[in-house]
């Protein structure tokens, strides 16, 4: 007997099929990750999140540094000298100990106070940016998780289609041997097996790619053997879809970060303008001089000098430095105003498109469920009609193809629906 198309294709692609199957980790050796475990792992390993945390630490240090301009400064000094003076050949030596303590306090400096406020708002912006990054990492983990679940189930659908095609080929071969099926029917069955095996090869590769994608999303070795399980139902979809757009935009951490950066820019402008304002400071110093270290520490309340200075500084002309600084701060403020406006528009667009995507995927799930039920019934009828020789092999193949396609489309719709809900929650700042 001539080798069938299935046999010929297996001979050509069999090695590839075996390699793909072996490349997919077996359930017994793969660790099962829950969605919560994947999210926790991603938050612990993500470099962007670690970078955002480092940025926040730097912003907190900037706040501390800005306060140094208004906090009191205390300094103390102690020196001992041994001096030799030669005048007209006569040597004169002297020793002395000099010590002093001084305190200075800024009473008013508009630039410094404005900078403190600006650094605090910059810190708040970094905190909001860190939260936005965290939500983005969580979304990436969710998308990778649902992507793996979808790819694995699509692989299972493809494997089932191969089993159905091979079973039909076996039945057709039996009918052909009995003279109840034509050569054309047998060839069609063989071609169907080969096509479904090719689909399985692609599905196996997609599942392996999705597994590597999830590993990458959560920051572990991309060759790690892992499996995913369907998570428990979360917040009801109606609760997610019930939102006020303006409130949702204002709630987003990335928008809050932009708003805080805008306020920080306003404070920077105020600090630049404050260079025209007078500064007021106070300083107090205490000092004494003695010939020896022992004498220096005796009777500290006697033989000393003390000074109290109140200083008022009024700027008159600084070579246009303040004018340039104000112009620069104004331009910077304008750029933040435009950035905030653009961010709000982008956020509203992202929320609306995410909402439409959720509604679309929900409708696709309902339609796919109906389509699968119809395809399953059509397949049952076609198999019965083919058994009674009232339907052709082509009709049966079409029914099997429609059934497998409907099953795959339902899997696709369900997990796309879950991913769309996750994107909407992130877009809403939830």
N, C-alpha and C positions, 0 to 999 in steps of 0.2 A: 504494500500500500504506500502511496506517496506520502511523504511527511506533510503534516498539516501546516497551515499558516502559523498556528499557535506554536508548533514544534520548531518551525524555522525561526520565528521571532524569539522564542526562548533561547535557541542556540545563539542568536545574535546579541540579545540583551540580557540573557540570564545572569551573566557575571555582574552586570550593573544592578540588577534587581537584588541579588544576594548582597552586594556591597552596601546598598542603601539600607536594606533590612538590618544588616549587622551593625551599621553605623548608628541606628536608633537604639538607645539604651533599653535594656529589658526592664520590665516593671519590678522584677525581684531585686535588681541591683541599683535602681534609681531611688534617691531620697524623695519623699513626698513633701512638697512645700505648700503651706496654706497661703492665702492671699495676705493675711496679716504678717506672716513670717517674711514674705517677699518684701513687703513695705518696710518692715523693721530693718531688714538687711540692706535695702537700698538706702535708707536714711543713715545707716551706720557707715556705709562705704562710699557714698557719692562725693566726688571731689568738688563739684560745684557748690554743694551745700557746705562743705568744709571751708571753701574759699569765702563764701558769704559770711560764715561765722567769724573767720579771720577779719573780714571787713568790719564786722560789728565790733569786734574787740578793738580794732584800730580807732573806730569812731568813739568808743567809750574812753580811750586814752586821750583823744583830742578834747573831749569835754573836760577831763581832768587838767589837761595842759592849759585850756583857756581860762580856768579859774586861777591859774598862777599869776595872772596879770592884776588881780584885785586882792589876793590874799597877802597878809603882811609878810615882809621879808626881814629876817633877823640874821645878823652876822656878827662874828666876834673874831678878834685878832690879837695875837700876843707875839711880840718880837723882842729879842735881846741883841744888843749891839756892843761891839768892842771897837772903839775908834782911836786911831793914832793920827795926830796932826803934827807936821813938822813945819815950823815957821822960823826962818833965819837960823836954821841949824838947831833950833830948840824943839825937842819932842814933847808933845803933850798928849797924854792918853786919857780916854774916858770910856766908861761903860754905862749902859743904860737899858732899862726895860720899859717898853711902851706897849700898852694894851688898850683895847677899845671894844665897846659893844654898841651896835647900832640897830635901830628898827625903823623901817620905812613902810608907809601904808598909803595906798592910792585911795583918795577920798572920792574922786570922780574922774572917770575916763570913759567917755561915750563909746569910743571904738571898742574898748575891751568888753564893756557890758553887752554891746550888740554882738560881739563875737561869741560870748558865752551862750547867748540865746541861739545864735546860729548853729553852734556846735551841738547843742542839745537837740535841735530839730534834725540835724544831719544824723545824729545817733538814732532818732526815731525812724528816720528814713531807712537806715541800715537794718533796723529791727524788722520793719515791714518788708524790706527786700529779702531778708532771710526767710521770712514766712512764705513769701511768694515762691522762693526757690524750693522750699520744703514741699509746698503743694505741687509744684511741677515735678519733683522727684516722685512723689506719691502717684501722680497721674501716670508717669512713665512706667512705674512698676505695675500699676493696674492694667495699662494697655498691653504691656508685655505678657502679663498673666492671662488676660482674656485672649490674646493672640495665640498663646500656646494651647489653651483649651480648644480654641477654634480649629487650629491646625491639626491637632491630634484627632479630634472628632471627624474632621474632613478626611483624614487618613483612614480612619475606621470605615467611613462611608465608602471610600475608594476600595478598601480591602473587601468589604461586603459585595461591592459591585463585581469584583474579580471572582469571588466565590459563586455569585449567581450566574455569571457568564460561563464559568467552567462547568457548573452543574447543567446548564442548558446545553453546553457543548457535549457533555456526556450523554444526555438524553437524545440529542440530535444524532450523535454517532450511533447510538443503539437503533434509532429509527431508520437511519441510513443503511445500517447493516441488515435490517429486516426488509428493506426496500420501501419503507413508508415515508421516507424523507428524500428530497432531491439532493443532488450534489451541490446545487446552489445554496440550499438551506445549510448544509454542513459548512460550506465556505464562509457564509455570513456569520455563523456561530463562531468559527475560528477567528475571523477578523474581529468580532466583538470581544473575544477573550484578549486578543493582542492589544486592542485599544484600551481596554480597562486596565491591563497590566501597565501600559505606558502611563495612564493616569495615576496609577498607584505609585509609580516611580517618582512622579512629580510631587504627589502628596507626601510621600516619605521625606523627600528633600525639604519641602515646605515645613514639615513638622520639626525636622532637625534644625532648620534655620530659625524657626520660632523659639525653640528651646535655647539656642545660642543667644537669640535676641533678649530673652528674659534674663539669662545669666548676665549679659552686658548691662541691662537696665538696673539690676540690683547690685552690680559691682563685684561679681565673683567670676572665677575662671569659666570662660565660655564653653569649655569642654565638660563642665560638670554635668553629671547625670542627675536629672531631676524630673519630677512629675508634678502636675498641678491638679487640684481637685476643685470642683465647682464650689464657690463660696456661698455662704448662707445669704438669703435675701436681705437687702439693706433697706434704706429709706424708701418709702412708697414713691412711685414715679410722680403721682399727682402732687405730692408735697414738694418735689423738686421743681416741677413746672409752674407751681403757684408762687410767683415772685413779682416784686416791683422793680422795674428796670433801673430806675435812678438809685434806689437803695442798694441794688445788687452791684452797680458800678462803684458806688461809694464804699462798699464793704470790701472790695477787692484789695489785697495787700499791695499789689503793684501800684494801684492808684493812690493808696495812702502814702506809699513811698514817694511818688511824684509830688504829692501835695506837701509833704514835709520838706522835700528838697526845694520847692518853691518858696516856702516860708524861710528856709535857711538862706536862700538867695536874697530875699527881702531884708533879712538881718545883715547880710553882707553889704547891701547897698546902704543901710543905715550906718554900719561901721565905717564905710568909706566917707559918708557925709560928716560923721562925727569927728573926722580929722580937722574940721573947721572950728570945732567947739573948744573951749578952754579946758585944761586939765588941772586938777587940784590934788596935791599930795602933801603928806606930813611925814617928817623924819625926826627921830630922837636918837641922840648919840651920847655915850658916856666914855670918857677916856682918862687915863692917868699915866704919868711918867715917873719912874724911880731909877735910882742908880744901880740897884741890885734886885735880884728876883725875890730875896727875902723881904726887902723893904716894900716891894710892890704889893704883896699880899697883906701888909699891915695897914690897919685903919683905912679900909676901902672907902669909908664915908668922908675921909679928909683928903685934901690935895687931889682933886680931880677936876676935870673939865666936863661940862654938859652943854648940849646944844639942842634946841627945839626949833625946827624949821618948818614953816608952812609955805608951800610953794604953789604959786598960781602961774600957769603957762598959757599964754594966749597966742595962737598961731597967726602970723601976719602974711607971710608969703613963703611957700615951700617949693617954688620952682615948677608950679603946675602939676605936682605929683598928685595932689588931692583931686584936682579936676579930672586928670586921667583915670584915677581910681574910681571916681563916681561914674564916669562914662563907661568904663569896663564893667562895673557892677550893674549898671542899667542894661547893658547889652546881655549880660549873663542872665539877669532876671527875665528879660524878654524871651530868651531861649527856653527857660524853664516854663514860662507861661504857655508858650506854643507846644512844648513837649507834653504838658499836662492836658491841654486841649486835645491833642492828637491821641494821647493814651486813653482818654475818656471815650472818644469816638471809636477807637479800636476795641476797647473793652465792650462797648455796647454792641458793636458788630459781632464780636466773638460770642457774646451771650446769645444774641438772636440766632446766629447760624447754628450754635449748639442746640438751642431749643428746637429749631426746625429739624435738625438731624435726629433728635430723640423722637419727635413725632413721626418722622419718616420711617425710622427703624422699627418703631412700634407697629406702624401699619404694615411694614414688610413682614414682620413676624406673624401677624394675623393672616396675611395673604399667603405666606409660605406654608402655614399650618393647613390651610384649606387646600392648597395646591398639592401638598403631600398626601392628604387623605384621598383626594381625587386620583392622584397618580397610583397610589397603592391599590385602589379599587380597579382602576384601569388595567394594572398589571395582572391582578387576579383574573379578571375577565379575559384578557388576552392569552394568558397561559391556558385557561380552560378551552378557549376557542382554538388555540393552536393544537392542544391535545386532541380535539375533535376534528382537526384538519380543516377548520372553517376560517382560520386566520393564517396569514403567511408568516414566515420567519422574520421578514422585515418589520411587520407590524409588532411582533413580539419584542424584537430588539428595540424598536422605538419606545415601546411601553417600559422596558427595563431601563433604557437611557433616561426617559422622563422621570421615572421613579428615583433613580440615583441622583439626578440633577435636582429634583425637588427636595430630597433629603439634605443634600449639600447646601442648597439655598436656605433651608430652615436653620441649619447650623450657623451659616454665615450671618443670617439676620439676627439670630438670638445673641450672638457674641458681639456683633456690631452694635446691637441695641445696648448691651451692657457697657461697652466702651463709650458710646455716645452719652449715656447717663453720667459716666465718670467725668467726661470732658465738660458736661454742663455744670456739674457740681464744682469743678475747679474754676470754670469761668465765672460762676456766681460767688466765688470766694468762700464756699462752704467747706 
